[in-house]
Amino acid sequence: GAGVSQSPSNKVTEKGKDVELRCDPISGHTALYWYRQSLGQGLEFLIYFQGNSAPDKSGLPSDRFSAERTGGSVSTLTIQRTQQEDSAVYLCASSARAQGETQYFGPGTRLLVL
Amino acid sequence: AQSVTQPDIHITVSEGASLELRCNYSYGATPYLFWYVQSPGQGLQLLLKYFSGDTLVQGIKGFEAEFKRSQSSFNLRKPSVHWSDAAEYFCAVGVRAGNNRKLIWGLGTSLAVNP
């Protein structure tokens, strides 16, 4: 079946602009996660959704970052007033409780802030 | 605090040689442990996982890993490396406490394979 998909695959933006990154999880997966992968920091957890609610937002680095999930499916990660340090690959994953919370990852969105 | 350490930043092996990638974790409860592989420009692919039971787990592409609680380790092994195994390998521990559900990652080990 289809895996996790993310769009866009690449995004170049200017400092100060807002960006939206989209994630389509595997059909039927109730949990969705966002991570950030950058050269200096490795892989960092950002936020976790169970259904449409986000019980764990502890990894969001600042209030410029927000995320929502609608219909228990698609999620959007929004970064407002982007800064150069936001440049990274943003990875989305989903999991189904029946699979013991193994997370399956999408290909990522590579964000470059100029 | 939960953490994962991969002591080797970069490893080079010859094709056909055996491989062991080290992973040490710090976690207060029984850990869920994972190894993922990331090829250049690709997403993260699950190689194998440990939740409970047999401490030697088999994964895809001929990889295996052994959970050793006494050493807080989950090392990845392969008896004979192929050139296509060149990639970045990440060890992770799954946190599940209250509303927290996330993976804590090591910094990765980059594997190069010489022909």
Interface residues (C-beta under 8 A of the other chain):
Chain A: V4 A31 Y33 Y35 G42 L43 E44 F45 Y48 Q50 P55 D56 S58 G59 L91 A93 G100 E101 T102 Q103 Y104 F105 G106 P107 G108
Chain B: Y32 F34 Y36 Q42 G43 L44 Q45 L46 K49 F51 F90 A92 G94 R96 N99 N100 R101 K102 L103 I104 W105 G106 L107 G108
